Amino acid sequence: MILTSKILARLVAIVLLGVILQLSFFSQVWVFGVSPDLLPVLVICLGLLGGTMTGAVTGFWVGFLLDCLLVEPLGGASLVLLATGYLAGLFRERFEIHSPLVPPLLCMALTVFAELGFGAVELMLGIDTSISAMVIRDILVKGLFAFLLGWPIYLGLRRILRPALVEEQVVRRRRRPTVLGA
Amino acid sequence: MYRKQVRRRRAVLALLIIGSFVLLTITYGQGSNGVQRGVSAIFSPIQAVADGALKPARDLVNWFDQTFDARGRNSRLQDELRVAREEAVGKSAALAENAQLRKLLELDRSGAIPSGYERVTGRVIARSPTVWFSDVTIDAGSGDGVRVEDPVVNGDGLVGTVSAVTGGSAQVTLIADHSSAVSAKVVPVAVQGVIRPNVGDPADLILDFIDSTKHVHKGQPVVTAGWRSQEIESRFPPNIPIGEVTRASIVVQEASQQVHVRPYADLRDLDLVQILTGGSRG
């Protein structure tokens, strides 16, 4: 990702809007008894578009903001989301995204990873009570929502961040001669 | 050049991971700190505006969810569903809000809340996205007289306790949060215990450490006991309704000293709540 001040401002706006939307809307709606989690999807899509560093850094700041606003111990969500963003970025750097199914499938898998990560951090900090089996259902349904949200968010972010995407620049340059014919 | 870039990337990643652990170590178990209070103070008005603007969309999505959910219930709940539908279709948002306030008023009048407590009404403006934390942010804070450890109720019963406060907002840890423990008793048998959550299922609480020689039965109400032990962090006034016993097998009671309780308050769909400020504190 080519980072300019304009792109940085867009990334900051995306992160802020994402966190506010999550807390004010997605966390308060219930579909099949589960509320969708937008933030891992956002971080995964940014990782898929920008690579490991973009994924990890945005994951860290999304987590930090989330912990600040929910007055949770700082660092827990940052750790989980930076790992999620990094893994998404790693996928982008190692493999080509040929199929439109790849971003939503990756969103689903990594959201499940992130939700398990939140649980692992909680267990690490100590839960002194029983855990319901409903947690598993919650995580799986959140993964399903991530699959549904993944493609539109990926497309939307690609559009917003297009000037900064290295691949898009290459595609544009390649396409120029074909305008004349071929 | 490439190696330098890789090294720089690794350094940033290591820095972020170390930063996360340092933040976690410094802030764990401290409640709110200066950074969180500052960020929260900046974002509270934005969240309040976003909350208001997104309420109709939220209500619409939740209406669909509630409808699907209600289809799977038994005939007793079918009647409640019909009433809920009538409410959803026929009443405006203002009327629904009015009903919530009336319920809060009824709770006041019922004498469940002892004298000496000031009531501050707040609206939920944000809630935790993960199943591991059950807490909400409300739009009333220290400026309205809200303090940490103040009990929070809604028209149905106990909701939770205030865990952090900023000028214009407060964090409420719900009774379904893993860190919550509330001293409670089953009435009329006066069996005492501690209400603990069943993480991941906000509609199921566990009344733990009960006296196994006294048997508790399904349908019996559970209210706050009003005492405090070393393990319990906050004090609730006695006799605030919490929920009713849903599963109370004698075998389980004798073996594990536990019964299951369904909270009266719908902890997943909170809107207006009342914070009980003042009162006696330990």
Interface residues (C-beta under 8 A of the other chain):
Chain A: I20 L21 Q22 L23 S24 F25 F26 S27 Q28 V29 W30 V31 F32 G33 S35 D37 L38 L39 T52 M53 A56 V57 F60 G63 F64 L65 L66 D67 C68 L69 L70 V71 E72 P73 L74 G75 G76 S78 L79 L82 Y86 E115 F118 G119 E122 L125 I127 D128 T129 S130 I131 S132 A133 M134 V135 D138 I139
Chain B: R9 V12 L13 L16 I17 G19 S20 F21 V22 L23 L24 T25 I26 T27 Y28 G29 Q30 G31 S32 N33 V35 Q36 V39 S40 F43 I46 Q47 A50 D51 L54 A57 R58 V61 N62 F64 D65 Q66 F68 D69 V124 I125 A126 R127 S128 P129 T130 V131 W132 F133 D135 T137 S163 A164 Q171 H178 R196 P197 N198 V199 G200 D201 D204 I206 R268 D269
